[in-house]
Amino acid sequence: MLPYPIERLILDDRIRGVPPGTAGLDSGEIHRKAWHPAKGQMALPVLTLDEPAFITNRDIVMDYVRANGIDIAPHAKTPLSPDLARNLIDAGAWATTVADIRQACVMARAGLGRLILASETCGDNGARRLAEFVSAFPDTSIYVFADSIAGVRALVETWEARRLPPLAVLVDVGSGRSGTRTSAEAESVADAILSSGGRLQLAGVGSYEGNAIQADPAETERAMEELITRIVGAFAYVRRQVGDRSDLILTAGGSLFFELIVSSLAPLVRHDGNARLVLRSGAIFFYDHGICHRFLGSRVRGDMPFNPALRLWADVLSRPEPGLAICGLGMRDVSFDQGFPAVIQLHRDGVPLSQVAPLPGVTKLNDQHCFLAVPESCDIVVGDVVEFGVTHACTSIDRHRVMYGLDSQGYVRHAFPTYFG
């Protein structure tokens, strides 16, 4: 099981999952309640984390990182849970990745001391907000991305006015989202950082390859090859500009193409000798029944047996007509941008129904209702509890203030607060 959470909160029945009538419950005492999402006490729908599966996924990734001589800064925007981010650091992660300055504040306040802000900070306003962050958390080391001369100029002017310590900046090489699009643009950004009079430090190259995905796999392969070529070129340029002895980082690798990033860029970093390759995969620690399974299942599952760690649980509310069941789960509770949730298991009176086949499938979601197409042979009745798998971890967790950690028997052991705003 995961260590005892440091983040504590007071639970009451205004929070998803907490039984009606509960008030003033210290989350550190939740393990004493013997709550189980299929046994009727908890207010459904509720999101849970299979802690043994999370630990398995964590250990697979960390073993892979160590075996390849690289580092990882897991993207905290998936769970936005300081406890889980801290657990990954304790397991060997080099840093924590965040998507914006507010997320950086969440992690810095929790004591996470090295951050990668894997996005541009925008213009003058963003530079000033970043300066406020650096001033508020002087013991936190942060790397930021830049993909334009204007963005670099805003940082330089703010850092000069505030007389702050040098800021570590990575040249952002992109595809499909932010990031420089040509080698000439990447080099101009690097030159602007170098011309900052010491206000900024040219610390390496950053990228995100997930938006290179195309509908046609051949087009995806070409886009990835083109992006990696530009990353390699930008890194070589940065190395020439800063000299052989300066430490650099090269960071890329979301959860979907991390093995391609490693096979393409790890040899470059090893040959360099003074650089580290840092993956930023975050969702992979949770896996899922959708996007990760589709893109990773055929490529790495045999050697790296990831397990989906997230579940959503909902009651069957109605059987209004043959072939249809309505559950108390909707778009406010679960992701649907990468497909509908998947039915994993039916439970009745707290017991899994092992002989149900085929299982019902989701056909539609309303705000608070889920429509299931029920096969004629499927025994599903009002009051059953349906266990769902999510198809996109990142856009499921953000709907919940609390994620409940389950032990190997499915009982709630921990309550992990999330900080999505």
N, C-alpha and C positions, 0 to 999 in steps of 0.2 A: 504494500500500500504506500501511497504518497506520505511524506512527512506531515506532521500536524500543521495545518495552515497558520501562517502568521497574521494574514488579513482576517480580522474578526468583525462581525457585524451583529446587530440585533435583529432577529427575524420575527415577523408577525404575519398575520393572514392577509396583508396587502401585497405580499410577495408571492409570485407563482410557486406552486408546490407546497407552500406552508398550509397545514390543515386549518380549516375554519375554527375560530375561537382561540388560536394561538397568539400570544403576545409576549414580548419581552424575552424571547428565547435567545440566549447567547449561542452563536453559531458553533462555538467550541464544544457545546454540549449536544450537538445534533446526533452524534453517534449513539447516544443513550436512548434515542427515541424508537429505534428499530423500524424506521420508515422504509417502505419498499414501494416503488411506483406502481406495481401491479396488484398490491394488496389492499387498496382502498382508502388508506389514511390520507395520502397526499392529494392536494388540489391539482387536478389535471386540467390542461396539458402541462407537462414539465420536461425540462431538458436535463439529461444526466450524462456524466462522464464515466465510462468504464475505466477505472483506475488501472487495473492490471493490463488492459489493452494499451492505454496511454504509455505505461512504463515499458511495455514490449516495444512499441513503436520508437520511443525515445532511445532505448538501448540499441535497436537496429541502426538508427541514424548515427548515434554516437560511435558505434563500432565501425561503421562505414567511413565516417570522418577521420577517425584515428588511423584506419587501415590505409587511407589515401593520403595521409600527411597534410590534411587541410584543416580548416576551422569552420565553425558555423555560428551565425548570429541569428537565432530563430526569430521570425517575424512575429512580434507580440500582438499585431493587430487582429490575429485570428481569434484568440480568447480574451485579449485585454485583461488578463488576470495576472497580477504581480506574483502570486504564489506559484503559478505554473511557469512563468518566466524565470523565477528564482530557481525552481526545481531543475530547469534545463541548464542554467548556469552551474548549479551544483554538480550536474552530471557531466560537465565539461565544455559547455558552450563558451565561446570566446567573448561574445557580446550579445546584446539584445537589439533587434531592429524595431523601429517605430515608423509610422506613416506620416506623422505631423508633430508639431511642437506640443500640442496638448497631450498626446500620447507619450511624448518624451517626459513631460511633467509627471504623468502617472508613474512611470517606471523610475524616474529619478527620486521621487518622494518615497518609493518603496525600497530605495537603496541600491538599485541596479546602476552600477558605476560606469559602464562603457556602452554607448548607444551608437547605432547607425540610423540616421534620419534619411530613409531611402526615398526622398522626394525633394523637389525644389522648394525653397522657402518663399518664393515669389519676390516681389520688389522691395521697395523701401519699408513698407509696413511689415512684411515678413521678416526682413533683416532686423528691424527694431524688436519684434517679438522674440526672435532668436537671441538677440543680445540680452533681453530681459531674462530669458531662460538661463543663459550662461552665467549671468550675474547672480541669479537666485540659487544656482546649483554649481558652484565653482569647483567642486570635487568630482563632477561628472565629466567624463571624456566623451565628446560627441563628434562624429563625422557627418558631414552633410553633402548633398549632391548639388551640382550646378551644371546647367546645360546652355547658358547664354552669357554673353559679355555683360548684358544689362543686369542679370542676377548677381554676377560677380561684383560689378561696380557698386551695387546697393550694399552688399556685405562689406566691401572695403570702406566705403564712406561711413557706415555705421560703426565699424570696428575702430576706425580712426577717431571718430568723434567720442566714442566711449572709452578709448584706450584699453581695450580688452586684450587678453592673451591671444596669440595666433589661433585661428580657427582652421581645423583640418577639413579640406574640401576635396571631394572626388569629382572628376570629370564624368558626367553622366552620358553614356553611349546608349541610345535607345532605339526601339522599334515598336511602332504602333501606339505609343503613348508619349510620355515626355522623353527627353534625351536628345543629344545631338544626332543628326541624321547622316552626316558625312565626316570623313576624316579631317577635312579642312576645318569644319566647325569645332570638332573635338580639340584640335590643336589650338585654335584661337581661344577657346575657353581656358585651356591649360596655360597659354601665354598670359592671359589676363590675370590668372591666379598668381603666376610667378611675378607679375609686375605690380603686385599689391604693396610693395614696400615692406614686406614681412608681416602685414596684417593677416594674411591668409597663408596657409601651408598647403602646397600641392601634395596631397597624400595618396593619390592613386586614381583608380578608375572604378566606377560603379555602373551596373546595368541591371535591367530586368528583361528577361527573354519571354515571359509568358504571353505578351501581346504580339509575339511573332506568329502565334497560332493562326492558321488559315483553315478554311473548310476543306481544301484539298491537301492531303498529307504531303504530296510532292512540293506544293507551294510552301508549306510549313518548313520542310527540310531546306528549301532554298533560302527562305527568310532567315532561318537559324544560321545557316552557313555564312550568309552575308553579314549578319549581326556579329557573329564570333570573329569574322575577319576584321571588322571595324574595332572590336574590343581589343584584339591583339595589337592592331596598329596603334591605337590610342595609348595602350600600356607601353609599347616600345617607345613612343614619342615622349611620354612622361618620364620614362627611365633615362632617356638621353638628356632631358632637360635638367633633371635633379641630380644626376650623377649616380655612380654605381653603389655608393655607400649608404644612401638614404633608404630608410625603411618605407615600403609602400604596401598598400593593400589593393587587391583586385577582388571585387565582390559582385556576385551575380547568383543566379540559381534560386528560382522559386521552387515550389514543390513538384512541378510537372516535368521539368527537364534538367533536374539537378545532376543526373548521371552524365548527360551530354556535356554540361558545363565542366564537370570535373575531368572527363576524358579529354576535352579540348584545351582546358586552361591549366590544369595541374602540372603538366610537363613544362609549360612556360614558366610557371612560378618556381618550380624546382630548379630549373636552369638559371633563373635569375639569382637566387640565393639570398636576396634581402627583401623578399616579398612574401605575403601570405594570401592564399586564396580563401575567401570567406563566403560560404553559402548563406542564403537568408531564408531557407525553407521554413515555413511556419505551419501551414495546414497539414503537412505530412505527419506531424505528430498525432493528429487526430484522425487522419485518413477520412474516408467517407464512402457512401454507397453510390456516389455519382462521379464527379469530375476527377477525383484522384483515381478511382477504380478504372475509369475509362482510359485515362492517359497513362497510368502507371501499371495497371494490372498485367498487361501482356509483356511489359518490358522488364520489370524487376521483381514481380511478386514471388517467383520461385526461389530466388536467392535472398529476398528481403520480404518475409511474410508479414506485411503490415496488416493490422486489424482495425476496422472502423471502431472508434471509441465513443462516438456520440450516439445518443438515442433520444427520441421524443416519444412520450407516452400520452395516450388520449383514450377517453371512454367512447364506446359506441353509444350514441345518443338515440338513434332511431333506425328502424328497418321499415321505411315507409312503403316500399314496394319490392317485389321480387327482383333480385339482382342488384339491389342498392342498399348500402349502409352509410349512415352519416355519423362522422366522428367529431368530437369537440377539439378540432385542430385546424388552424387556418393560416393565412398568409401573415398574420401577426405573430405567428409562433415558429415558423419554419421557412427555410430557403425554398425558392422555386425558380431562381434565375438559371439554374443548371439542371432543371428537371424536377419532377415532383418527388416527395419523400417516398421511400420504399417500405412496404410492409415486411417486417422481419419475423414477427411472432404474434400469435393471439394468446391472451391469458384470460382464464375464467376462475373467479374466486381465488385469485392469487397463484394459480397453477398454470404453467404453459400447456397449451393444447398441442400435443406433439403429432397428432394424426391429421392435421389440417393441410390438405394439398388438393388443388393448387390454392395458394393464398390470394386474397383479394388484391386488387391494384388500384392506385389512386388515379382518378380521371379529372378531378377539378378541385380547386381550393377557392373558398370564399374568405372573407376576413377572418371568420372564426369557425368555419366548418370545412370538413374534408369529405369528399364524395368517393366512396369505394365501390368499384364494380365487383360484385360478389359472384363467383362461380356457383352453379346450381348445387354442386356437391359440398360447398363450403359451409360448415356449421359455425355461424357467427350470430350472436344474439345481442340484444340491448343489454348493456352493463358489462360486456366484455371489455378488456383493456387491450388496445392495439399498441404494439411496440414498433416504432418506425425508425428507419435509418435515414440520415440526412444526405442530401446530394451535394451540398456545398457548406463546409464547416463555417467559413468566414461570415456568411450571410444568414446563418442560423443562430450562432451564439450571440450575435449583437442584438437579438430580440429579447434577451433574458438578463435580468439584473443579477441573478444567482444561477450558477451551474452546480448541480449536486453530484459529488463524487460517490460512486458505488463500489462496494467491495466485490469479491469474486462470487458472492451469493446474491448480489443484487440489492443489498441493503445500503442505505445512505450512511456514509462515514464522514463526509466533509461537505461544507458549503463554500464554494469559491465565488466571491463577489467579482463582477465584471465592471469595467469603467468605460462604457461607450458614450457617456455624456448624458 
